[in-house]
């Protein structure tokens, strides 16, 4: 098979480039040895932000009584 564009790496730049090339009608092949999305999406930035938000929500629920809110059971 022949492709007009070959992209090495399926991180944020790679999959964005592949999508952009495909949208203008180019045939694209993308090589990624691990999961699409790269470290930021799968291990770094996004999972860390999700965990941080969950921890803040948990802490807010634990201290809800001081705001006259009853939360019977909170688990994490």
PDB file of N, CA, C and O in Angstrom:
ATOM      1  N   UNK A   1       0.827  -1.183   0.000  1.00  0.00           N
ATOM      2  CA  UNK A   1       0.000   0.000   0.000  1.00  0.00           C
ATOM      3  C   UNK A   1       0.870   1.245   0.000  1.00  0.00           C
ATOM      4  O   UNK A   1       1.938   1.268   0.612  1.00  0.00           O
ATOM      5  N   UNK A   2       0.414   2.262  -0.679  1.00  0.00           N
ATOM      6  CA  UNK A   2       1.124   3.534  -0.703  1.00  0.00           C
ATOM      7  C   UNK A   2       0.274   4.591  -0.010  1.00  0.00           C
ATOM      8  O   UNK A   2      -0.950   4.619  -0.139  1.00  0.00           O
ATOM      9  N   UNK A   3       0.960   5.454   0.725  1.00  0.00           N
ATOM     10  CA  UNK A   3       0.299   6.539   1.441  1.00  0.00           C
ATOM     11  C   UNK A   3       0.957   7.850   1.062  1.00  0.00           C
ATOM     12  O   UNK A   3       2.140   7.887   0.722  1.00  0.00           O
ATOM     13  N   UNK A   4       0.193   8.917   1.121  1.00  0.00           N
ATOM     14  CA  UNK A   4       0.738  10.235   0.830  1.00  0.00           C
ATOM     15  C   UNK A   4       1.447  10.834   2.043  1.00  0.00           C
ATOM     16  O   UNK A   4       2.367  11.640   1.902  1.00  0.00           O
ATOM     17  N   UNK A   5       1.012  10.432   3.228  1.00  0.00           N
ATOM     18  CA  UNK A   5       1.595  10.963   4.463  1.00  0.00           C
ATOM     19  C   UNK A   5       1.860   9.805   5.413  1.00  0.00           C
ATOM     20  O   UNK A   5       0.991   8.961   5.631  1.00  0.00           O
ATOM     21  N   UNK A   6       3.063   9.768   5.978  1.00  0.00           N
ATOM     22  CA  UNK A   6       3.403   8.791   7.014  1.00  0.00           C
ATOM     23  C   UNK A   6       3.775   9.568   8.271  1.00  0.00           C
ATOM     24  O   UNK A   6       4.615  10.467   8.236  1.00  0.00           O
ATOM     25  N   UNK A   7       3.144   9.211   9.368  1.00  0.00           N
ATOM     26  CA  UNK A   7       3.393   9.899  10.636  1.00  0.00           C
ATOM     27  C   UNK A   7       3.926   8.890  11.634  1.00  0.00           C
ATOM     28  O   UNK A   7       3.352   7.817  11.819  1.00  0.00           O
ATOM     29  N   UNK A   8       5.023   9.242  12.272  1.00  0.00           N
ATOM     30  CA  UNK A   8       5.614   8.381  13.295  1.00  0.00           C
ATOM     31  C   UNK A   8       5.297   8.994  14.652  1.00  0.00           C
ATOM     32  O   UNK A   8       5.746  10.095  14.969  1.00  0.00           O
ATOM     33  N   UNK A   9       4.531   8.280  15.434  1.00  0.00           N
ATOM     34  CA  UNK A   9       4.161   8.734  16.770  1.00  0.00           C
ATOM     35  C   UNK A   9       2.714   9.169  16.841  1.00  0.00           C
ATOM     36  O   UNK A   9       2.279  10.059  16.111  1.00  0.00           O
ATOM     37  N   UNK A  10       1.977   8.530  17.728  1.00  0.00           N
ATOM     38  CA  UNK A  10       0.553   8.823  17.878  1.00  0.00           C
ATOM     39  C   UNK A  10       0.239   9.654  19.092  1.00  0.00           C
ATOM     40  O   UNK A  10      -0.831   9.518  19.686  1.00  0.00           O
ATOM     41  N   UNK A  11       1.177  10.530  19.474  1.00  0.00           N
ATOM     42  CA  UNK A  11       0.913  11.458  20.570  1.00  0.00           C
ATOM     43  C   UNK A  11       0.011  12.583  20.089  1.00  0.00           C
ATOM     44  O   UNK A  11      -0.518  12.518  18.980  1.00  0.00           O
ATOM     45  N   UNK A  12      -0.174  13.616  20.908  1.00  0.00           N
ATOM     46  CA  UNK A  12      -1.070  14.710  20.541  1.00  0.00           C
ATOM     47  C   UNK A  12      -0.761  15.330  19.175  1.00  0.00           C
ATOM     48  O   UNK A  12      -1.685  15.625  18.417  1.00  0.00           O
ATOM     49  N   UNK A  13       0.499  15.529  18.851  1.00  0.00           N
ATOM     50  CA  UNK A  13       0.844  16.114  17.550  1.00  0.00           C
ATOM     51  C   UNK A  13       0.604  15.120  16.421  1.00  0.00           C
ATOM     52  O   UNK A  13       0.104  15.492  15.359  1.00  0.00           O
ATOM     53  N   UNK A  14       0.958  13.858  16.647  1.00  0.00           N
ATOM     54  CA  UNK A  14       0.818  12.845  15.606  1.00  0.00           C
ATOM     55  C   UNK A  14      -0.619  12.582  15.208  1.00  0.00           C
ATOM     56  O   UNK A  14      -0.945  12.592  14.021  1.00  0.00           O
ATOM     57  N   UNK A  15      -1.491  12.345  16.192  1.00  0.00           N
ATOM     58  CA  UNK A  15      -2.870  12.046  15.810  1.00  0.00           C
ATOM     59  C   UNK A  15      -3.591  13.282  15.287  1.00  0.00           C
ATOM     60  O   UNK A  15      -4.509  13.160  14.477  1.00  0.00           O
ATOM     61  N   UNK A  16      -3.191  14.472  15.736  1.00  0.00           N
ATOM     62  CA  UNK A  16      -3.779  15.702  15.198  1.00  0.00           C
ATOM     63  C   UNK A  16      -3.357  15.896  13.743  1.00  0.00           C
ATOM     64  O   UNK A  16      -4.171  16.284  12.904  1.00  0.00           O
ATOM     65  N   UNK A  17      -2.096  15.628  13.446  1.00  0.00           N
ATOM     66  CA  UNK A  17      -1.602  15.741  12.069  1.00  0.00           C
ATOM     67  C   UNK A  17      -2.284  14.723  11.164  1.00  0.00           C
ATOM     68  O   UNK A  17      -2.651  15.042  10.033  1.00  0.00           O
ATOM     69  N   UNK A  18      -2.453  13.504  11.658  1.00  0.00           N
ATOM     70  CA  UNK A  18      -3.116  12.461  10.864  1.00  0.00           C
ATOM     71  C   UNK A  18      -4.558  12.848  10.558  1.00  0.00           C
ATOM     72  O   UNK A  18      -5.034  12.669   9.437  1.00  0.00           O
ATOM     73  N   UNK A  19      -5.239  13.373  11.550  1.00  0.00           N
ATOM     74  CA  UNK A  19      -6.628  13.794  11.349  1.00  0.00           C
ATOM     75  C   UNK A  19      -6.710  14.940  10.345  1.00  0.00           C
ATOM     76  O   UNK A  19      -7.568  14.933   9.462  1.00  0.00           O
ATOM     77  N   UNK A  20      -5.828  15.916  10.476  1.00  0.00           N
ATOM     78  CA  UNK A  20      -5.827  17.060   9.562  1.00  0.00           C
ATOM     79  C   UNK A  20      -5.540  16.622   8.129  1.00  0.00           C
ATOM     80  O   UNK A  20      -6.191  17.088   7.193  1.00  0.00           O
ATOM     81  N   UNK A  21      -4.576  15.736   7.957  1.00  0.00           N
ATOM     82  CA  UNK A  21      -4.246  15.250   6.615  1.00  0.00           C
ATOM     83  C   UNK A  21      -5.412  14.465   6.020  1.00  0.00           C
ATOM     84  O   UNK A  21      -5.721  14.606   4.837  1.00  0.00           O
ATOM     85  N   UNK A  22      -6.051  13.649   6.834  1.00  0.00           N
ATOM     86  CA  UNK A  22      -7.202  12.886   6.359  1.00  0.00           C
ATOM     87  C   UNK A  22      -8.363  13.776   5.955  1.00  0.00           C
ATOM     88  O   UNK A  22      -9.064  13.484   4.986  1.00  0.00           O
ATOM     89  N   UNK A  23      -8.569  14.858   6.691  1.00  0.00           N
ATOM     90  CA  UNK A  23      -9.682  15.772   6.393  1.00  0.00           C
ATOM     91  C   UNK A  23      -9.523  16.476   5.050  1.00  0.00           C
ATOM     92  O   UNK A  23     -10.514  16.870   4.435  1.00  0.00           O
ATOM     93  N   UNK A  24      -8.286  16.635   4.595  1.00  0.00           N
ATOM     94  CA  UNK A  24      -8.083  17.270   3.289  1.00  0.00           C
ATOM     95  C   UNK A  24      -7.916  16.239   2.178  1.00  0.00           C
ATOM     96  O   UNK A  24      -7.524  16.576   1.060  1.00  0.00           O
ATOM     97  N   UNK A  25      -8.216  14.984   2.493  1.00  0.00           N
ATOM     98  CA  UNK A  25      -8.243  13.953   1.471  1.00  0.00           C
ATOM     99  C   UNK A  25      -6.961  13.181   1.243  1.00  0.00           C
ATOM    100  O   UNK A  25      -6.888  12.388   0.304  1.00  0.00           O
ATOM    101  N   UNK A  26      -5.959  13.384   2.060  1.00  0.00           N
ATOM    102  CA  UNK A  26      -4.714  12.641   1.894  1.00  0.00           C
ATOM    103  C   UNK A  26      -4.834  11.260   2.524  1.00  0.00           C
ATOM    104  O   UNK A  26      -5.526  11.082   3.526  1.00  0.00           O
ATOM    105  N   UNK A  27      -4.156  10.287   1.930  1.00  0.00           N
ATOM    106  CA  UNK A  27      -4.114   8.952   2.539  1.00  0.00           C
ATOM    107  C   UNK A  27      -2.985   8.949   3.564  1.00  0.00           C
ATOM    108  O   UNK A  27      -1.871   9.390   3.281  1.00  0.00           O
ATOM    109  N   UNK A  28      -3.289   8.445   4.758  1.00  0.00           N
ATOM    110  CA  UNK A  28      -2.379   8.584   5.896  1.00  0.00           C
ATOM    111  C   UNK A  28      -2.131   7.238   6.553  1.00  0.00           C
ATOM    112  O   UNK A  28      -3.041   6.419   6.686  1.00  0.00           O
ATOM    113  N   UNK A  29      -0.886   7.019   6.962  1.00  0.00           N
ATOM    114  CA  UNK A  29      -0.556   5.890   7.829  1.00  0.00           C
ATOM    115  C   UNK A  29       0.139   6.478   9.053  1.00  0.00           C
ATOM    116  O   UNK A  29       0.990   7.359   8.937  1.00  0.00           O
ATOM    117  N   UNK A  30      -0.236   5.976  10.227  1.00  0.00           N
ATOM    118  CA  UNK A  30       0.341   6.461  11.479  1.00  0.00           C
ATOM    119  C   UNK A  30       0.938   5.275  12.214  1.00  0.00           C
ATOM    120  O   UNK A  30       0.275   4.255  12.400  1.00  0.00           O
ATOM    121  N   UNK A  31       2.179   5.407  12.629  1.00  0.00           N
ATOM    122  CA  UNK A  31       2.864   4.342  13.363  1.00  0.00           C
ATOM    123  C   UNK A  31       2.968   4.732  14.836  1.00  0.00           C
ATOM    124  O   UNK A  31       3.444   5.819  15.162  1.00  0.00           O
ATOM    125  N   UNK A  32       2.526   3.853  15.712  1.00  0.00           N
ATOM    126  CA  UNK A  32       2.625   4.081  17.157  1.00  0.00           C
ATOM    127  C   UNK A  32       2.908   2.751  17.822  1.00  0.00           C
ATOM    128  O   UNK A  32       2.164   1.791  17.620  1.00  0.00           O
ATOM    129  N   UNK A  33       3.972   2.674  18.614  1.00  0.00           N
ATOM    130  CA  UNK A  33       4.331   1.401  19.235  1.00  0.00           C
ATOM    131  C   UNK A  33       3.540   1.115  20.501  1.00  0.00           C
ATOM    132  O   UNK A  33       3.489  -0.031  20.948  1.00  0.00           O
ATOM    133  N   UNK A  34       2.922   2.136  21.086  1.00  0.00           N
ATOM    134  CA  UNK A  34       2.126   1.917  22.294  1.00  0.00           C
ATOM    135  C   UNK A  34       0.699   2.386  22.050  1.00  0.00           C
ATOM    136  O   UNK A  34       0.148   2.144  20.976  1.00  0.00           O
ATOM    137  N   UNK A  35       0.101   3.042  23.010  1.00  0.00           N
ATOM    138  CA  UNK A  35      -1.284   3.508  22.886  1.00  0.00           C
ATOM    139  C   UNK A  35      -1.346   4.869  22.206  1.00  0.00           C
ATOM    140  O   UNK A  35      -0.492   5.726  22.435  1.00  0.00           O
ATOM    141  N   UNK A  36      -2.363   5.063  21.367  1.00  0.00           N
ATOM    142  CA  UNK A  36      -2.579   6.375  20.775  1.00  0.00           C
ATOM    143  C   UNK A  36      -2.826   7.386  21.878  1.00  0.00           C
ATOM    144  O   UNK A  36      -3.458   7.072  22.887  1.00  0.00           O
ATOM    145  N   UNK A  37      -2.341   8.568  21.690  1.00  0.00           N
ATOM    146  CA  UNK A  37      -2.541   9.623  22.670  1.00  0.00           C
ATOM    147  C   UNK A  37      -1.280  10.026  23.393  1.00  0.00           C
ATOM    148  O   UNK A  37      -1.189  11.137  23.916  1.00  0.00           O
ATOM    149  N   UNK A  38      -0.306   9.139  23.430  1.00  0.00           N
ATOM    150  CA  UNK A  38       0.963   9.457  24.070  1.00  0.00           C
ATOM    151  C   UNK A  38       0.895   9.504  25.587  1.00  0.00           C
ATOM    152  O   UNK A  38      -0.119   9.158  26.194  1.00  0.00           O
ATOM    153  N   UNK A  39       1.981   9.933  26.175  1.00  0.00           N
ATOM    154  CA  UNK A  39       2.115   9.971  27.634  1.00  0.00           C
ATOM    155  C   UNK A  39       1.104  10.929  28.260  1.00  0.00           C
ATOM    156  O   UNK A  39       0.483  10.597  29.269  1.00  0.00           O
ATOM    157  N   UNK A  40       0.934  12.103  27.678  1.00  0.00           N
ATOM    158  CA  UNK A  40       0.045  13.105  28.275  1.00  0.00           C
ATOM    159  C   UNK A  40      -1.371  12.560  28.431  1.00  0.00           C
ATOM    160  O   UNK A  40      -1.968  12.688  29.500  1.00  0.00           O
ATOM    161  N   UNK A  41      -1.900  11.968  27.403  1.00  0.00           N
ATOM    162  CA  UNK A  41      -3.272  11.472  27.442  1.00  0.00           C
ATOM    163  C   UNK A  41      -3.425  10.223  28.294  1.00  0.00           C
ATOM    164  O   UNK A  41      -4.415  10.090  29.012  1.00  0.00           O
ATOM    165  N   UNK A  42      -2.476   9.314  28.232  1.00  0.00           N
ATOM    166  CA  UNK A  42      -2.637   8.009  28.873  1.00  0.00           C
ATOM    167  C   UNK A  42      -2.009   7.879  30.255  1.00  0.00           C
ATOM    168  O   UNK A  42      -2.461   7.059  31.054  1.00  0.00           O
ATOM    169  N   UNK A  43      -0.995   8.654  30.553  1.00  0.00           N
ATOM    170  CA  UNK A  43      -0.288   8.487  31.825  1.00  0.00           C
ATOM    171  C   UNK A  43      -0.033   9.790  32.564  1.00  0.00           C
ATOM    172  O   UNK A  43       0.118   9.782  33.786  1.00  0.00           O
ATOM    173  N   UNK A  44       0.017  10.885  31.866  1.00  0.00           N
ATOM    174  CA  UNK A  44       0.470  12.130  32.481  1.00  0.00           C
ATOM    175  C   UNK A  44      -0.624  13.122  32.792  1.00  0.00           C
ATOM    176  O   UNK A  44      -1.379  12.955  33.750  1.00  0.00           O
ATOM    177  N   UNK A  45      -0.704  14.145  31.986  1.00  0.00           N
ATOM    178  CA  UNK A  45      -1.536  15.317  32.255  1.00  0.00           C
ATOM    179  C   UNK A  45      -2.995  14.998  32.554  1.00  0.00           C
ATOM    180  O   UNK A  45      -3.504  15.374  33.609  1.00  0.00           O
ATOM    181  N   UNK A  46      -3.662  14.323  31.655  1.00  0.00           N
ATOM    182  CA  UNK A  46      -5.102  14.110  31.796  1.00  0.00           C
ATOM    183  C   UNK A  46      -5.433  13.170  32.952  1.00  0.00           C
ATOM    184  O   UNK A  46      -6.299  13.516  33.755  1.00  0.00           O
ATOM    185  N   UNK A  47      -4.796  11.996  33.089  1.00  0.00           N
ATOM    186  CA  UNK A  47      -5.106  11.159  34.254  1.00  0.00           C
ATOM    187  C   UNK A  47      -4.792  11.851  35.580  1.00  0.00           C
ATOM    188  O   UNK A  47      -5.519  11.673  36.557  1.00  0.00           O
ATOM    189  N   UNK A  48      -3.723  12.632  35.620  1.00  0.00           N
ATOM    190  CA  UNK A  48      -3.366  13.351  36.842  1.00  0.00           C
ATOM    191  C   UNK A  48      -4.433  14.374  37.198  1.00  0.00           C
ATOM    192  O   UNK A  48      -4.813  14.494  38.363  1.00  0.00           O
ATOM    193  N   UNK A  49      -4.919  15.109  36.211  1.00  0.00           N
ATOM    194  CA  UNK A  49      -5.964  16.103  36.460  1.00  0.00           C
ATOM    195  C   UNK A  49      -7.261  15.438  36.896  1.00  0.00           C
ATOM    196  O   UNK A  49      -7.972  15.978  37.743  1.00  0.00           O
ATOM    197  N   UNK A  50      -7.580  14.283  36.336  1.00  0.00           N
ATOM    198  CA  UNK A  50      -8.779  13.548  36.738  1.00  0.00           C
ATOM    199  C   UNK A  50      -8.672  13.101  38.186  1.00  0.00           C
ATOM    200  O   UNK A  50      -9.627  13.242  38.949  1.00  0.00           O
ATOM    201  N   UNK A  51      -7.532  12.568  38.570  1.00  0.00           N
ATOM    202  CA  UNK A  51      -7.323  12.131  39.947  1.00  0.00           C
ATOM    203  C   UNK A  51      -7.389  13.315  40.909  1.00  0.00           C
ATOM    204  O   UNK A  51      -7.987  13.204  41.979  1.00  0.00           O
ATOM    205  N   UNK A  52      -6.791  14.432  40.550  1.00  0.00           N
ATOM    206  CA  UNK A  52      -6.823  15.623  41.392  1.00  0.00           C
ATOM    207  C   UNK A  52      -8.257  16.119  41.582  1.00  0.00           C
ATOM    208  O   UNK A  52      -8.647  16.464  42.697  1.00  0.00           O
ATOM    209  N   UNK A  53      -9.040  16.157  40.508  1.00  0.00           N
ATOM    210  CA  UNK A  53     -10.436  16.588  40.604  1.00  0.00           C
ATOM    211  C   UNK A  53     -11.226  15.638  41.502  1.00  0.00           C
ATOM    212  O   UNK A  53     -12.033  16.086  42.318  1.00  0.00           O
ATOM    213  N   UNK A  54     -11.001  14.336  41.359  1.00  0.00           N
ATOM    214  CA  UNK A  54     -11.681  13.348  42.206  1.00  0.00           C
ATOM    215  C   UNK A  54     -11.334  13.559  43.675  1.00  0.00           C
ATOM    216  O   UNK A  54     -12.211  13.490  44.536  1.00  0.00           O
ATOM    217  N   UNK A  55     -10.071  13.815  43.966  1.00  0.00           N
ATOM    218  CA  UNK A  55      -9.641  14.041  45.350  1.00  0.00           C
ATOM    219  C   UNK A  55     -10.275  15.303  45.927  1.00  0.00           C
ATOM    220  O   UNK A  55     -10.692  15.308  47.085  1.00  0.00           O
ATOM    221  N   UNK A  56     -10.352  16.368  45.139  1.00  0.00           N
ATOM    222  CA  UNK A  56     -10.981  17.608  45.606  1.00  0.00           C
ATOM    223  C   UNK A  56     -12.471  17.402  45.855  1.00  0.00           C
ATOM    224  O   UNK A  56     -13.012  17.918  46.832  1.00  0.00           O
ATOM    225  N   UNK A  57     -13.135  16.654  44.983  1.00  0.00           N
ATOM    226  CA  UNK A  57     -14.557  16.366  45.158  1.00  0.00           C
ATOM    227  C   UNK A  57     -14.783  15.537  46.410  1.00  0.00           C
ATOM    228  O   UNK A  57     -15.710  15.802  47.175  1.00  0.00           O
ATOM    229  N   UNK A  58     -13.945  14.542  46.620  1.00  0.00           N
ATOM    230  CA  UNK A  58     -14.015  13.701  47.816  1.00  0.00           C
ATOM    231  C   UNK A  58     -13.847  14.549  49.079  1.00  0.00           C
ATOM    232  O   UNK A  58     -14.612  14.406  50.033  1.00  0.00           O
ATOM    233  N   UNK A  59     -12.855  15.419  49.080  1.00  0.00           N
ATOM    234  CA  UNK A  59     -12.608  16.268  50.241  1.00  0.00           C
ATOM    235  C   UNK A  59     -13.795  17.204  50.496  1.00  0.00           C
ATOM    236  O   UNK A  59     -14.184  17.419  51.644  1.00  0.00           O
ATOM    237  N   UNK A  60     -14.359  17.751  49.435  1.00  0.00           N
ATOM    238  CA  UNK A  60     -15.536  18.611  49.581  1.00  0.00           C
ATOM    239  C   UNK A  60     -16.718  17.870  50.187  1.00  0.00           C
ATOM    240  O   UNK A  60     -17.431  18.416  51.028  1.00  0.00           O
ATOM    241  N   UNK A  61     -16.927  16.633  49.765  1.00  0.00           N
ATOM    242  CA  UNK A  61     -18.021  15.823  50.314  1.00  0.00           C
ATOM    243  C   UNK A  61     -17.773  15.497  51.785  1.00  0.00           C
ATOM    244  O   UNK A  61     -18.708  15.493  52.585  1.00  0.00           O
ATOM    245  N   UNK A  62     -16.532  15.228  52.142  1.00  0.00           N
ATOM    246  CA  UNK A  62     -16.199  14.916  53.538  1.00  0.00           C
ATOM    247  C   UNK A  62     -16.473  16.099  54.460  1.00  0.00           C
ATOM    248  O   UNK A  62     -16.830  15.909  55.623  1.00  0.00           O
ATOM    249  N   UNK A  63     -16.311  17.309  53.952  1.00  0.00           N
ATOM    250  CA  UNK A  63     -16.502  18.511  54.766  1.00  0.00           C
ATOM    251  C   UNK A  63     -17.804  19.241  54.435  1.00  0.00           C
ATOM    252  O   UNK A  63     -17.941  20.427  54.736  1.00  0.00           O
ATOM    253  N   UNK A  64     -18.744  18.555  53.829  1.00  0.00           N
ATOM    254  CA  UNK A  64     -19.996  19.180  53.396  1.00  0.00           C
ATOM    255  C   UNK A  64     -20.853  19.662  54.556  1.00  0.00           C
ATOM    256  O   UNK A  64     -21.607  20.622  54.403  1.00  0.00           O
ATOM    257  N   UNK A  65     -20.753  19.017  55.712  1.00  0.00           N
ATOM    258  CA  UNK A  65     -21.604  19.376  56.856  1.00  0.00           C
ATOM    259  C   UNK A  65     -21.425  20.836  57.271  1.00  0.00           C
ATOM    260  O   UNK A  65     -22.382  21.469  57.717  1.00  0.00           O
ATOM    261  N   UNK A  66     -20.224  21.375  57.131  1.00  0.00           N
ATOM    262  CA  UNK A  66     -20.028  22.772  57.529  1.00  0.00           C
ATOM    263  C   UNK A  66     -20.757  23.742  56.603  1.00  0.00           C
ATOM    264  O   UNK A  66     -20.839  24.936  56.890  1.00  0.00           O
ATOM    265  N   UNK A  67     -21.289  23.223  55.486  1.00  0.00           N
ATOM    266  CA  UNK A  67     -22.093  24.031  54.567  1.00  0.00           C
ATOM    267  C   UNK A  67     -23.556  23.584  54.584  1.00  0.00           C
ATOM    268  O   UNK A  67     -24.317  23.886  53.665  1.00  0.00           O
ATOM    269  N   UNK A  68     -23.939  22.862  55.635  1.00  0.00           N
ATOM    270  CA  UNK A  68     -25.311  22.370  55.835  1.00  0.00           C
ATOM    271  C   UNK A  68     -25.742  21.376  54.754  1.00  0.00           C
ATOM    272  O   UNK A  68     -26.916  21.311  54.389  1.00  0.00           O
ATOM    273  N   UNK A  69     -24.788  20.614  54.256  1.00  0.00           N
ATOM    274  CA  UNK A  69     -25.079  19.570  53.274  1.00  0.00           C
ATOM    275  C   UNK A  69     -24.764  18.230  53.913  1.00  0.00           C
ATOM    276  O   UNK A  69     -23.692  18.033  54.485  1.00  0.00           O
ATOM    277  N   UNK A  70     -25.716  17.312  53.806  1.00  0.00           N
ATOM    278  CA  UNK A  70     -25.532  15.990  54.396  1.00  0.00           C
ATOM    279  C   UNK A  70     -25.124  14.987  53.317  1.00  0.00           C
ATOM    280  O   UNK A  70     -25.839  14.790  52.334  1.00  0.00           O
ATOM    281  N   UNK A  71     -23.992  14.372  53.511  1.00  0.00           N
ATOM    282  CA  UNK A  71     -23.514  13.325  52.616  1.00  0.00           C
ATOM    283  C   UNK A  71     -23.301  12.092  53.486  1.00  0.00           C
ATOM    284  O   UNK A  71     -22.315  12.020  54.219  1.00  0.00           O
ATOM    285  N   UNK A  72     -24.225  11.106  53.415  1.00  0.00           N
ATOM    286  CA  UNK A  72     -24.182   9.977  54.340  1.00  0.00           C
ATOM    287  C   UNK A  72     -22.897   9.150  54.297  1.00  0.00           C
ATOM    288  O   UNK A  72     -22.360   8.796  55.346  1.00  0.00           O
ATOM    289  N   UNK A  73     -22.405   8.843  53.118  1.00  0.00           N
ATOM    290  CA  UNK A  73     -21.212   7.996  53.025  1.00  0.00           C
ATOM    291  C   UNK A  73     -20.378   8.436  51.833  1.00  0.00           C
ATOM    292  O   UNK A  73     -20.890   8.591  50.724  1.00  0.00           O
ATOM    293  N   UNK A  74     -19.110   8.632  52.071  1.00  0.00           N
ATOM    294  CA  UNK A  74     -18.199   9.037  50.999  1.00  0.00           C
ATOM    295  C   UNK A  74     -17.064   8.030  50.956  1.00  0.00           C
ATOM    296  O   UNK A  74     -16.454   7.725  51.981  1.00  0.00           O
ATOM    297  N   UNK A  75     -16.785   7.517  49.771  1.00  0.00           N
ATOM    298  CA  UNK A  75     -15.655   6.597  49.628  1.00  0.00           C
ATOM    299  C   UNK A  75     -14.851   6.998  48.403  1.00  0.00           C
ATOM    300  O   UNK A  75     -15.350   7.659  47.492  1.00  0.00           O
ATOM    301  N   UNK A  76     -13.604   6.583  48.406  1.00  0.00           N
ATOM    302  CA  UNK A  76     -12.717   6.937  47.296  1.00  0.00           C
ATOM    303  C   UNK A  76     -11.960   5.710  46.894  1.00  0.00           C
ATOM    304  O   UNK A  76     -11.146   5.762  45.972  1.00  0.00           O
TER     305      UNK A  76
END
